Amino acid sequence: MAEDWDPDDLMVTVEHPMGTVEVPLSKWIARGPGPRRLLRPTAVRSRATGEALPLSVIPERYRNERPGR
């Protein structure tokens, strides 16, 4: 991660064909998108401060982008 962020503090917004969900990064890492191409984080924020953060705080392998898969 770009900084020493707590995965339980980072809330990841995931767009899904059935709707939008927000989960802690720790849960996203544990369950992740797997091979599902349509699931990827679209936003991330700090739960503690509400501050919007860049997607780069999410480790590349969990962004479910083509280079990271």
Secondary structure, 3 states (H helix, E strand, C coil): CCCCCCCCCEEEEEEECCEEEEEEHHHHHHHCCCCCCCCEEEEEEECCCCCEECHHHCCHHHCCCHHHC
